[in-house]
Amino acid sequence: MENEEKIEKLRERLKKCGYLGEIDKDLVYFCKQIRKDLRDEKDHVIAITGYPGLGKSQLASVLSLLVDFDYEFWRNILFIPTSKAIKDKYYNLPMFSVMHIDEASRGLHKQKWYDKVQQTVNQLYDTERENHYLCTFLVMPRFQNFTENFRNFRIKYWINIINRGLAVVYIRDEDKDAKDPWHIDENYKKKVKKWRGKRIFERKIDEIVRVEQQTKNYFFYFQIPQIPEDIWKEYQDLKVKSREDMKEEEGSMEVETYKDQVQREKMDRWKQIKELKFKGNTHEEIGAVIGIASQTVRRNLRAMEAWEKMKGDIPSSTTKTTNNIYNNNNNDRNKSILPDLDKIQEL
Protein backbone atom coordinates (compact mmCIF):
# COMPACT_ATOMS: atom_id res chain seq x y z
CA MET A 1 0.00 0.00 0.00
CA GLU A 2 2.82 2.40 0.86
CA ASN A 3 4.53 1.76 -2.50
CA GLU A 4 1.29 2.38 -4.42
CA GLU A 5 0.81 5.68 -2.63
CA LYS A 6 4.35 6.78 -3.53
CA ILE A 7 3.82 5.88 -7.19
CA GLU A 8 0.53 7.76 -7.32
CA LYS A 9 2.15 10.75 -5.64
CA LEU A 10 4.93 10.73 -8.24
CA ARG A 11 2.41 10.70 -11.09
CA GLU A 12 0.48 13.61 -9.60
CA ARG A 13 3.65 15.66 -9.19
CA LEU A 14 4.57 15.01 -12.81
CA LYS A 15 1.14 16.11 -14.02
CA LYS A 16 1.23 19.31 -11.97
CA CYS A 17 4.56 20.25 -13.52
CA GLY A 18 3.18 19.66 -17.00
CA TYR A 19 5.95 17.10 -17.43
CA LEU A 20 4.00 14.51 -19.41
CA GLY A 21 2.73 17.08 -21.87
CA GLU A 22 6.22 18.25 -22.87
CA ILE A 23 7.53 14.93 -24.11
CA ASP A 24 8.39 14.49 -27.79
CA LYS A 25 5.82 12.39 -29.67
CA ASP A 26 8.51 10.22 -31.29
CA LEU A 27 9.95 9.48 -27.86
CA VAL A 28 6.51 8.53 -26.51
CA TYR A 29 5.97 6.18 -29.47
CA PHE A 30 9.46 4.69 -29.00
CA CYS A 31 8.78 3.88 -25.34
CA LYS A 32 5.35 2.53 -26.23
CA GLN A 33 7.00 0.15 -28.70
CA ILE A 34 9.44 -1.02 -26.02
CA ARG A 35 6.52 -1.75 -23.67
CA LYS A 36 4.90 -3.78 -26.45
CA ASP A 37 8.13 -5.69 -27.13
CA LEU A 38 8.48 -6.59 -23.46
CA ARG A 39 5.00 -8.04 -23.42
CA ASP A 40 5.86 -9.94 -26.60
CA GLU A 41 8.73 -11.51 -24.61
CA LYS A 42 11.48 -9.40 -26.20
CA ASP A 43 13.78 -7.88 -23.60
CA HIS A 44 15.90 -4.83 -24.40
CA VAL A 45 19.31 -3.47 -23.43
CA ILE A 46 19.67 0.24 -24.24
CA ALA A 47 22.88 2.28 -23.93
CA ILE A 48 22.79 5.98 -23.01
CA THR A 49 26.02 7.88 -23.68
CA GLY A 50 27.28 11.46 -23.63
CA TYR A 51 29.88 13.72 -22.08
CA PRO A 52 29.72 14.35 -18.30
CA GLY A 53 27.13 16.90 -17.25
CA LEU A 54 24.80 16.50 -20.24
CA GLY A 55 22.08 14.71 -18.25
CA LYS A 56 22.51 11.00 -19.00
CA SER A 57 20.98 9.90 -15.70
CA GLN A 58 18.03 12.26 -16.12
CA LEU A 59 17.40 10.88 -19.60
CA ALA A 60 17.56 7.31 -18.29
CA SER A 61 14.96 8.25 -15.67
CA VAL A 62 12.71 9.93 -18.25
CA LEU A 63 12.81 6.83 -20.46
CA SER A 64 12.27 4.57 -17.46
CA LEU A 65 9.16 6.51 -16.44
CA LEU A 66 7.74 6.21 -19.95
CA VAL A 67 8.49 2.48 -20.25
CA ASP A 68 7.59 1.44 -16.68
CA PHE A 69 4.76 3.47 -15.12
CA ASP A 70 5.67 2.01 -11.72
CA TYR A 71 9.29 3.17 -11.97
CA GLU A 72 10.79 4.46 -8.73
CA PHE A 73 14.33 5.67 -8.06
CA TRP A 74 14.71 3.60 -4.89
CA ARG A 75 13.43 0.41 -6.51
CA ASN A 76 14.66 0.41 -10.13
CA ILE A 77 18.06 2.15 -10.05
CA LEU A 78 21.38 0.45 -9.37
CA PHE A 79 23.90 3.09 -8.36
CA ILE A 80 26.65 0.58 -7.52
CA PRO A 81 26.23 -2.29 -10.04
CA THR A 82 27.87 -5.23 -8.29
CA SER A 83 27.26 -8.77 -9.48
CA LYS A 84 25.08 -9.56 -6.44
CA ALA A 85 23.11 -6.31 -6.71
CA ILE A 86 22.32 -6.93 -10.39
CA LYS A 87 21.16 -10.49 -9.68
CA ASP A 88 18.96 -9.38 -6.79
CA LYS A 89 17.43 -6.58 -8.84
CA TYR A 90 16.91 -8.78 -11.90
CA TYR A 91 15.12 -11.53 -9.99
CA ASN A 92 13.05 -9.26 -7.74
CA LEU A 93 11.75 -6.73 -10.24
CA PRO A 94 8.32 -7.54 -11.68
CA MET A 95 8.10 -8.71 -15.27
CA PHE A 96 8.18 -5.90 -17.91
CA SER A 97 9.97 -3.57 -15.49
CA VAL A 98 12.96 -1.29 -16.04
CA MET A 99 16.42 -1.92 -14.58
CA HIS A 100 18.35 1.35 -14.60
CA ILE A 101 22.11 0.84 -14.13
CA ASP A 102 23.29 4.36 -13.44
CA GLU A 103 27.08 4.02 -13.53
CA ALA A 104 27.67 1.13 -15.91
CA SER A 105 31.36 1.96 -16.28
CA ARG A 106 31.91 0.58 -12.74
CA GLY A 107 31.41 -2.97 -13.98
CA LEU A 108 30.69 -3.00 -17.74
CA HIS A 109 33.70 -1.04 -19.00
CA LYS A 110 35.71 -2.90 -21.64
CA GLN A 111 38.80 -2.74 -19.43
CA LYS A 112 36.83 -4.88 -16.96
CA TRP A 113 35.83 -7.53 -19.53
CA TYR A 114 36.71 -10.25 -17.02
CA ASP A 115 34.64 -8.70 -14.22
CA LYS A 116 31.83 -10.76 -12.70
CA VAL A 117 29.35 -7.95 -13.41
CA GLN A 118 29.64 -8.46 -17.18
CA GLN A 119 29.49 -12.21 -16.82
CA THR A 120 26.37 -11.86 -14.67
CA VAL A 121 24.58 -9.59 -17.15
CA ASN A 122 25.41 -11.91 -20.06
CA GLN A 123 24.26 -14.96 -18.13
CA LEU A 124 20.98 -13.38 -17.01
CA TYR A 125 20.00 -12.33 -20.52
CA ASP A 126 21.16 -15.64 -21.98
CA THR A 127 19.61 -18.17 -19.63
CA GLU A 128 17.17 -16.38 -17.30
CA ARG A 129 15.06 -14.41 -19.76
CA GLU A 130 11.87 -16.40 -19.26
CA ASN A 131 9.54 -14.61 -16.82
CA HIS A 132 12.11 -11.79 -16.47
CA TYR A 133 11.50 -9.67 -19.55
CA LEU A 134 13.12 -6.39 -18.56
CA CYS A 135 14.27 -3.23 -20.27
CA THR A 136 17.78 -2.37 -19.05
CA PHE A 137 19.16 1.16 -19.41
CA LEU A 138 22.96 1.41 -19.14
CA VAL A 139 24.52 4.83 -18.52
CA MET A 140 28.06 4.99 -19.95
CA PRO A 141 30.06 8.09 -21.00
CA ARG A 142 31.32 6.55 -24.27
CA PHE A 143 29.72 3.82 -26.40
CA GLN A 144 33.07 2.27 -27.35
CA ASN A 145 33.76 1.70 -23.65
CA PHE A 146 31.50 -1.34 -23.81
CA THR A 147 33.25 -4.52 -24.94
CA GLU A 148 32.86 -5.28 -28.63
CA ASN A 149 30.86 -8.43 -27.95
CA PHE A 150 28.52 -6.69 -25.51
CA ARG A 151 27.70 -3.68 -27.67
CA ASN A 152 27.31 -5.77 -30.83
CA PHE A 153 25.07 -8.51 -29.43
CA ARG A 154 23.46 -7.17 -26.25
CA ILE A 155 22.63 -3.55 -27.00
CA LYS A 156 19.62 -2.98 -29.25
CA TYR A 157 19.40 0.83 -29.15
CA TRP A 158 22.08 3.43 -28.60
CA ILE A 159 21.00 6.89 -27.40
CA ASN A 160 23.69 9.56 -27.51
CA ILE A 161 23.23 13.04 -26.00
CA ILE A 162 24.87 15.45 -28.44
CA ASN A 163 23.98 18.58 -26.49
CA ARG A 164 22.21 19.26 -23.22
CA GLY A 165 18.53 18.69 -23.90
CA LEU A 166 19.02 16.94 -27.27
CA ALA A 167 19.64 13.25 -28.01
CA VAL A 168 19.89 11.00 -31.07
CA VAL A 169 18.71 7.38 -31.16
CA TYR A 170 20.49 4.72 -33.23
CA ILE A 171 19.32 1.18 -33.93
CA ARG A 172 21.54 -1.88 -34.35
CA ASP A 173 21.90 -3.42 -37.82
CA GLU A 174 20.43 -6.93 -37.55
CA ASP A 175 22.17 -8.24 -40.70
CA LYS A 176 24.04 -11.37 -39.62
CA ASP A 177 26.92 -10.58 -42.00
CA ALA A 178 27.59 -7.10 -40.61
CA LYS A 179 31.09 -7.06 -39.14
CA ASP A 180 30.17 -4.02 -37.06
CA PRO A 181 26.38 -3.73 -36.66
CA TRP A 182 26.84 -0.09 -35.61
CA HIS A 183 28.98 0.83 -38.66
CA ILE A 184 31.03 3.22 -36.52
CA ASP A 185 34.01 3.65 -38.86
CA GLU A 186 31.84 3.69 -41.98
CA ASN A 187 29.48 6.29 -40.51
CA TYR A 188 32.38 8.51 -39.44
CA LYS A 189 33.87 8.50 -42.95
CA LYS A 190 30.47 9.41 -44.36
CA LYS A 191 30.12 12.31 -41.90
CA VAL A 192 33.56 13.67 -42.75
CA LYS A 193 32.49 13.89 -46.41
CA LYS A 194 29.24 15.58 -45.46
CA TRP A 195 31.07 18.30 -43.54
CA ARG A 196 33.20 19.09 -46.60
CA GLY A 197 36.08 20.44 -44.57
CA LYS A 198 33.93 22.55 -42.24
CA ARG A 199 35.84 23.08 -39.02
CA ILE A 200 34.53 21.64 -35.76
CA PHE A 201 33.81 24.96 -34.03
CA GLU A 202 31.79 26.08 -37.05
CA ARG A 203 29.31 23.20 -36.80
CA LYS A 204 25.92 24.15 -35.37
CA ILE A 205 23.63 21.77 -33.50
CA ASP A 206 20.98 21.67 -36.21
CA GLU A 207 23.68 20.87 -38.77
CA ILE A 208 25.06 18.10 -36.58
CA VAL A 209 21.61 16.53 -36.37
CA ARG A 210 21.17 16.69 -40.17
CA VAL A 211 24.52 14.97 -40.68
CA GLU A 212 23.68 12.28 -38.11
CA GLN A 213 20.44 11.64 -39.99
CA GLN A 214 22.51 10.50 -42.98
CA THR A 215 24.24 7.70 -41.04
CA LYS A 216 23.19 4.07 -41.45
CA ASN A 217 22.00 3.46 -37.89
CA TYR A 218 20.09 6.71 -37.38
CA PHE A 219 16.57 6.21 -35.95
CA PHE A 220 15.28 9.56 -34.67
CA TYR A 221 16.21 12.52 -32.47
CA PHE A 222 14.26 14.19 -29.67
CA GLN A 223 14.31 16.98 -27.12
CA ILE A 224 14.98 15.76 -23.58
CA PRO A 225 12.43 17.07 -21.06
CA GLN A 226 13.73 18.08 -17.66
CA ILE A 227 12.63 16.29 -14.52
CA PRO A 228 11.23 18.75 -11.93
CA GLU A 229 13.82 19.73 -9.32
CA ASP A 230 11.88 18.44 -6.31
CA ILE A 231 11.59 15.00 -7.94
CA TRP A 232 15.23 14.97 -9.08
CA LYS A 233 16.38 15.78 -5.55
CA GLU A 234 15.14 12.35 -4.48
CA TYR A 235 17.49 10.78 -7.05
CA GLN A 236 20.43 12.89 -5.86
CA ASP A 237 19.82 12.00 -2.21
CA LEU A 238 19.68 8.28 -3.04
CA LYS A 239 22.90 8.54 -5.06
CA VAL A 240 24.74 10.23 -2.18
CA LYS A 241 23.45 7.61 0.25
CA SER A 242 24.54 4.73 -2.01
CA ARG A 243 28.08 6.11 -2.13
CA GLU A 244 28.18 6.57 1.62
CA ASP A 245 27.00 2.99 2.09
CA MET A 246 29.70 1.80 -0.32
CA LYS A 247 32.41 3.65 1.60
CA GLU A 248 31.23 2.15 4.88
CA GLU A 249 31.26 -1.33 3.36
CA GLU A 250 34.73 -0.81 1.91
CA GLY A 251 35.95 0.58 5.23
CA SER A 252 34.83 -2.56 7.06
CA MET A 253 36.70 -4.82 4.64
CA GLU A 254 40.40 -5.56 4.52
CA VAL A 255 42.05 -3.16 2.10
CA GLU A 256 43.40 -4.89 -0.99
CA THR A 257 46.51 -3.39 -2.57
CA TYR A 258 46.44 -2.58 -6.28
CA LYS A 259 49.07 -5.24 -6.98
CA ASP A 260 47.03 -7.87 -5.12
CA GLN A 261 43.89 -6.84 -6.99
CA VAL A 262 45.58 -7.16 -10.38
CA GLN A 263 46.96 -10.57 -9.43
CA ARG A 264 43.59 -11.81 -8.13
CA GLU A 265 41.76 -10.61 -11.24
CA LYS A 266 44.35 -12.27 -13.48
CA MET A 267 43.98 -15.58 -11.65
CA ASP A 268 40.18 -15.39 -11.87
CA ARG A 269 40.44 -14.75 -15.59
CA TRP A 270 42.89 -17.62 -16.11
CA LYS A 271 40.69 -20.01 -14.19
CA GLN A 272 37.66 -19.14 -16.32
CA ILE A 273 39.63 -19.56 -19.57
CA LYS A 274 41.06 -22.85 -18.37
CA GLU A 275 37.65 -24.23 -17.42
CA LEU A 276 36.18 -23.27 -20.81
CA LYS A 277 39.15 -24.84 -22.60
CA PHE A 278 38.80 -28.01 -20.54
CA LYS A 279 35.16 -28.27 -21.67
CA GLY A 280 36.32 -28.36 -25.29
CA ASN A 281 35.61 -24.78 -26.35
CA THR A 282 37.70 -23.29 -29.14
CA HIS A 283 39.69 -20.09 -28.68
CA GLU A 284 37.06 -18.20 -30.65
CA GLU A 285 34.25 -19.59 -28.47
CA ILE A 286 36.13 -18.73 -25.28
CA GLY A 287 36.71 -15.21 -26.57
CA ALA A 288 33.02 -14.82 -27.39
CA VAL A 289 31.97 -15.89 -23.88
CA ILE A 290 34.46 -13.66 -22.06
CA GLY A 291 34.37 -10.80 -24.56
CA ILE A 292 37.97 -10.82 -25.79
CA ALA A 293 39.75 -11.66 -29.05
CA SER A 294 40.87 -15.22 -29.76
CA GLN A 295 44.49 -13.98 -29.94
CA THR A 296 44.17 -12.73 -26.37
CA VAL A 297 42.90 -16.15 -25.31
CA ARG A 298 45.98 -17.77 -26.87
CA ARG A 299 48.32 -15.33 -25.10
CA ASN A 300 46.64 -16.07 -21.77
CA LEU A 301 46.93 -19.83 -22.34
CA ARG A 302 50.65 -19.50 -23.11
CA ALA A 303 51.15 -17.40 -19.99
CA MET A 304 49.24 -19.97 -17.91
CA GLU A 305 51.37 -22.78 -19.30
CA ALA A 306 54.59 -20.94 -18.47
CA TRP A 307 53.29 -20.16 -14.97
CA GLU A 308 52.29 -23.72 -14.19
CA LYS A 309 55.51 -25.09 -15.67
CA MET A 310 57.48 -22.73 -13.46
CA LYS A 311 55.50 -23.92 -10.42
CA GLY A 312 56.13 -27.54 -11.35
CA ASP A 313 52.54 -28.46 -12.23
CA ILE A 314 53.42 -29.46 -15.82
CA PRO A 315 56.38 -31.80 -16.52
CA SER A 316 58.69 -30.32 -19.17
CA SER A 317 58.81 -33.57 -21.17
CA THR A 318 55.03 -33.71 -21.62
CA THR A 319 54.19 -30.05 -22.19
CA LYS A 320 53.92 -30.27 -25.99
CA THR A 321 52.35 -33.68 -26.34
CA THR A 322 50.13 -34.65 -23.44
CA ASN A 323 48.75 -31.44 -21.98
CA ASN A 324 45.26 -31.08 -23.41
CA ILE A 325 44.60 -27.64 -22.00
CA TYR A 326 47.38 -25.95 -23.95
CA ASN A 327 47.87 -28.41 -26.83
CA ASN A 328 45.81 -27.41 -29.90
CA ASN A 329 45.25 -31.05 -30.89
CA ASN A 330 41.88 -32.51 -29.95
CA ASN A 331 43.20 -35.63 -28.25
CA ASP A 332 41.13 -37.71 -25.83
CA ARG A 333 41.32 -36.08 -22.43
CA ASN A 334 43.19 -37.84 -19.67
CA LYS A 335 42.12 -36.10 -16.47
CA SER A 336 44.90 -37.72 -14.45
CA ILE A 337 47.56 -35.58 -16.18
CA LEU A 338 45.65 -32.29 -15.83
CA PRO A 339 46.47 -29.89 -12.98
CA ASP A 340 43.71 -29.28 -10.45
CA LEU A 341 41.53 -26.43 -11.73
CA ASP A 342 41.45 -24.86 -8.27
CA LYS A 343 45.23 -24.97 -7.90
CA ILE A 344 45.78 -21.94 -10.09
CA GLN A 345 43.62 -19.83 -7.77
CA GLU A 346 45.61 -20.93 -4.75
CA LEU A 347 48.90 -19.71 -6.22
Secondary structure, DSSP 8 states (H G I E B T S, - for coil): -HHHHHHHHHHHHHHHTTTGGGS-HHHHHHHHHHHHHHHTT--EEEEEE-STTS-HHHHHHHHHHHH-TT--HHHHEESS--HHHHHHHHHHS-TT-EEEETTTHHHHSGGGTTSHHHHHHHHHHHH--TT---EEEEE-S-GGGS-HHHHHHT--EEEEEEETTEEEEEE----TT-SSTT-HHHHHHHHHHHHTT--GGG--HHHHHHHHTTSTTEEEEEE-----HHHHHHHHHHHHHHHHHHHHHHHTS----HHHHHHHHHHHHHHHHHHHHHTT--HHHHHHHHTS-HHHHHHHHHHHHHHHHHHTSS-GGGTTTT-TTT--S-----GGGS--TTHHHH-
